[in-house]
Amino acid sequence: MVSTKCHINIANTVMDNQRLFLFVALSFIVLMLWQAWIEDYAPPPATEITATTPAQPQVGQGEDLPATPQAVPATTVELPETGLLKSTGVVTVETDLFSIR
């Protein structure tokens, strides 16, 4: 005949609960330390820049309006030619460790 008696050791359950409470307390302390560190050393939040247009005065029907600026045609500027980019010779780089051609 097999015995099915269940023996619960109360000392182990109390110890498990103490570990759980200590873990929760430690987690809470770590959270509080992290929040204090963020308040002290975190970069300031980026300020949002909003573009606002200045208030324009109301213009009546018969008044003259200023002329809008006309688009300026683009001009081309010629750069002086140098022989730096046209050379296709061998480049040699020498450092204290390597000599590369």
For each residue, the residues with C-beta under 8 A, 3 or more apart:
1:
2:
3:
4:
5:
6:
7:
8: 13
9: 12 13
10: 13 14
11: 14 15
12: 9 15 16
13: 8 9 10 16 17
14: 10 11 17 18
15: 11 12 18 19
16: 12 13 19 20
17: 13 14 20 21
18: 14 15 21 22
19: 15 16 22 23
20: 16 17 23 24
21: 17 18 24 25
22: 18 19 25 26
23: 19 20 26 27
24: 20 21 27 28
25: 21 22 28 29
26: 22 23 29 30
27: 23 24 30 31
28: 24 25 31 32
29: 25 26 32 33
30: 26 27 33 34
31: 27 28 34 35
32: 28 29 35 36
33: 29 30 36 37
34: 30 31 37 38
35: 31 32 38 39
36: 32 33 39 40
37: 33 34 40 41 42
38: 34 35 41 42
39: 35 36 42
40: 36 37
41: 37 38
42: 37 38 39
43:
44:
45:
46:
47:
48:
49:
50:
51:
52:
53: 56
54:
55:
56: 53
57:
58:
59: 63 65
60: 63
61:
62:
63: 59 60
64:
65: 59
66:
67:
68:
69:
70:
71:
72:
73:
74:
75:
76:
77:
78:
79:
80:
81:
82: 85
83: 86 87
84: 87
85: 82
86: 83
87: 83 84
88:
89:
90: 101
91: 101
92: 99 100 101
93: 98 99 100
94: 98 99 100
95: 98 99
96:
97:
98: 93 94 95
99: 92 93 94 95
100: 92 93 94
101: 90 91 92
